Amino acid sequence: MFDAETSPRELVNFVSFKLNIQGCSPKTVYEYHGDLRNFLKYYLKKKTHSQPPMEDIDISPMTVEDFAKIQEADIYDYLLYTADQRRNMPASRARKLAAIRAFFRYLCNKKHLLQNNPAKDIGSPKVRQALPKFLDINESKALLSAVQAIGKENKERDYCILLLFLNCGMRLNELCGIGLSSISNDLTTVKVLGKGSKERILYVNDSVRQALADYLKVRAHLSCHDKDALFVSRNKRRLSDKAVQLLVKKYLAYAGLGGKGYSTHKLRHTAATLMYGTGQVDVRVLKDILGHEQLNTTQIYTHVSSEQMKQATALHPLANIDKKDITPREDDE
């Protein structure tokens, strides 16, 4: 995944630290690695006035002494370049800055190779916080009905997958990583491995419990190269992230929900929003269910639905007042 030969030694060490010590997900570290390589290529091209295209610039010889020369202005220049030339949106620029910050924190605070951190005072681009996109209860039922209609030989497996998304709010890689050993004997809990390799226990309701029981009867007759894998493909392998994304897309399309921006992650949003929308789930409990590190990450689900706002307006004491019922005071005449 990471080409150590074309990256500076300290960048390779940083990647190893994020993966093996901090336990960050390979996907996150891969993105950080790419962002940092692009930044360093931009920096070298700008400082040396190199003629080759940026992608052809060799950053592997860079040393700690080179990193010490990078200034705050260089980082601002790069962020401006990504906005103007690469048309990166604020969220993308914020991620790139997060990678740069993490790298220089590592060099300064963890390895003590640098005295000054050029990124420490740079504010993140303001990212518009959009409300989470989710299926309502009727759309969720329509999605589940699609499995009954076209599920064919994988009906029990696919129905179980959709119910786990819609009821438990797990991430895609968490669902694909579930093993037979992750499920309690009484089918009341499922153990998942979340971000940062942190395990958490999810309790399942009656509908999920029944779906698990039905699928496990089928799974007992399936062979798989990974004997502990819960969800198995027709190639006798653990079901991949891509395969799950495709099957969810198929059922969304059949349910008339295709092309609306829904995805496996939106099913996670759906679970969180429907749970909180009952009014009986505390946001701190929801935080633990979703496996969030910070409460403010979970608070996006505390938005008030349009239906609740409609009801609040309808219940206003002046909602049904008629001007004919208003009697003017005598001194107003």
N, C-alpha and C positions, 0 to 999 in steps of 0.2 A: 504493500500500500504506500509506503514511504520510501523514496529513493534517497538513501543516505549519501550516495556518492556525489549527488549534485546539490547538496545542501551544506551550509556551514556546520561545523562540528557542534557548536553550541545550540543550533536550531534542532539538530538531531537529538541532542541530549534533552532539550526542552520537550520534544515530542515523547520521548521515552518517559520522562518525568510525569507528563500529563496522563499517559496511558497506564503506566505500571505503578506509580506511586499514588497519584490522585484518583486513579480509577475512572477517568473520564471516558465517555463512549468513543469508540474508534471513529464514528461519523463526525463528532464534534472536533476531535483532534485532527482529522483529515482536513476539515474545513479551515481550522486554525493554521495548519501547515501550509495550505495553499495560499491563504491570505498573506501570511508572513513572507512567503517566497515572492509573491507579487510586489509587496511593499519594498523588499530589499532590492529587487530588480529595478523598480522605479527609482529608488534612491541612488543606486549605482549609475544608472543611465543619466540621471540628472546631474550628478556630481562630476562624472567623468566625460559628459557630453558624448557618450558612445553612439556610434552610427547604427549598429545592428538593431533589429527589432527587439523590443523589451523581452519577449519570450526567449530570445537567444542569448541573453546576457548570463554569464556564469557567476553565480554568487558563492560557489563552494569555497573559494579561498578566503572569504571574509572571516575576520578574527574579532576578538573582544575589542581590540584597539579600533577597529572599524566601527563597531557598534557604539563605542564611546563618543564617536564624532557625530552621531545622529542627534539632531536638535529638534526641539518642539516644532519649529517652523517647517522642518522636513516632513513631519507627520501631517501638519495642516496642509502642506502642498499636496501630499498624496491623497488626502481626503477630498480636496478640491478637484484633483484630477479624476478620482473615481466618480464624483458627482457630474462634472462637466463633460469629460471625455468618455467615460464608461456608462454614464447615465444610471449609476447605482442609486437606488432609492434609499431613504434614511435608514431603514431597517438593515439593509445590506452594509451600509457605511458604518453603522453602529457595531455590527458584528466584526468588521475588519478592525475597527478601533479596539474592540475587546480583545482580539488576538494580539495586537501590538502591545496593549497594556499588560496582558498576561505574560508576554515574552520578556518585557523589560522588568516587570516585578520579579520574575524568576532570576534574571541576571543580577538584579540589585539586592533583593531581600533573601533569596534562597541560596544563590551561589556566591554572592558578595563579590562579583566580578566588576560591577560598575558602581560608582558613587552617586551618579545623578540619573534619575529616571525622566527622560524627556516627555513621557506620555502621562505623567501623574496628574497634571493640571488641565488636561484637555477634556472638555465636556463632550458628552455623547450627543450625536445628532438627535433632535427631537423626533420620536417615532409616534405617529398617531395611533392611539390605542383603540382599535376597532372592537366592537362587540363580537363575541364568538358566534360563528355560524353553526346552527344546529337544526336537527329535524324536530318537528313537533311530535306529539304523541301519535297522531293519525299517520304521519309520514313514517314514523318508526314501525308502526303496525303494517303499513303497506310494504315496507322493506322486508319484514319477516315473512309476509305472505308470499313475496316473490320466490323465496326459497322453496316453499311448499308447492309452488306452481312449476318451477323449472329446475329444481335442485338435483333431480335424477339420482345417480348412484351416490353422490356426496351430500345428500340432503341433511342427514343427521350432523355431519361435520360442519357444514356451512351454517346451519341454523344455530349450532352451538357457538360458532365464532361470532356471529352477529349479536347474539344475546350477551356474550361476554363483553363485547364492545359497548353495547347499549346500556347494560346494567352496571358494569364494574368500572367503566371509564379507563381501561388500561391502554397503554401505548401500543403501537403496532409491534415493535420489537419485543415488548413484554409478552404479548399474546403468543407470538411465534416461538418464544423461548420456553413456554410452559412445558414441563415434563410430566409424565405419569406420576412420578414421585413428588411432584409439586402439589398434588391434589390430596386432601385429607381423605381417610378411609370412609368417612360418613358424607363426603361430598359437600361439606359446609364451607370449606375454605380453599383458596388457591394461593400458592406462593409465587410471586413474580420477582424478577430481577430488574430493577429500575435503573435510572440514571446514576452514574457513579458507582455501579455495581452494588447498589443498596437493595437488600431484600425487603419486601413488605408482604404482609398477609392481607388478602382481600376476602371478605365474607361474601357468600353468594346467596341469593334469594331462591325461592322455591322453583321459579321458572328456569333459572340457570342450572339448578341442581338436577331438575328433570332432564334438561337438554344434555348435561354431562353424562347422566346415567344412560340415556339413549345412545349417545355417541360411543361411550366406552364399550357397549355391547358390540358395536361394529369394529372398534379399534382392536378388540381382543383377537380378531381374525385377520388383522393386517400385519404384514411383516415390514420392518423398516431398518435401514442401516443404523440409525440411531434408535436403539431399543427403547429409550426413555421418552422419545418425542411423543407429544400428545397428538398434534395434528400432522397427518401424513399425506404426502402427495401421491399421485398415481405412479411416480417413479420410485416409490418406496423410500423417500427421503423426507426429512423434516420440512414442513411447508415453509417456504421462504416469504420474506416481507413482500416481494414483488408479486408472488402468487396470491397472497391474501388481498393485496391492493386490487388486483385484476378481478378477483371473484366478487369483491365488494362493489366495484364499478359495474360489473355485469348485473347484479341484483338491483342496484340503484337505477340503472337504465330501464330494466323491466318494470320497476315500480313507478316509472314516470318521473324519476328524480335525477336523471342524468343531465349533465351540462349545467348544473346549478352550483357548482363549486363544492359539492359534498365529497368527502373522502373518509378514509379510515380515521384520520385525526378528528374530523368533524363528528364522527360517531362518539369519540371520547368527549368532545364538547357537549354532545347531546346527553350523554349519561350525567355529566356534571350539572348541566342546566336543569334537567328534569328532576334530579335529586334535590337540588337547592330550591327549585320551584315549588316543591311540596310545602315549603315553609316549616318543615320539621327536621331539616338537616343543618346543623351549625356549620358555618364556614370553616371553622378549625377542624371539624371532623372531615369535611370535604377535602381539606388540604392533605390530610393523612391518607385518605382513600386514593387521591390522585398522585400521591408521591411527590408533592411540591416541597421544595426547600424553604421557600419564603411564602408567608401568608399573602403578601400583595400580589403574587402570581395567581392565587386562587380567587382573589377578590374580583377578577373580571367576570366571574360567574354570578356575582351578586347584583347584576343589572336587573332592573325591573322590566318585566315583559310588557309589550304593548297592550295585552289583554288586561293585565293588572292596572295599568294606567287608565285604561278605558273604564274599568270598574270603579276606580277611585273617583274619577270625574262624575260618573253616574250616581255615586253615593253622596255627592256633595249636598249639603242642606238646601242649596239654592238651585239644585238641578232641575226641579219640576215647577219652579215658580212661574206664574202667569201674570203679566202686567195688569190684567183685568182684576186680579185679586189684590192688588196693591191699592189701599185707600189713602189718598193724600190727607195730610194733616189740615185741620181747618185754617191754621194761620198761613198755609201755603197757597190758599185760594185767593 
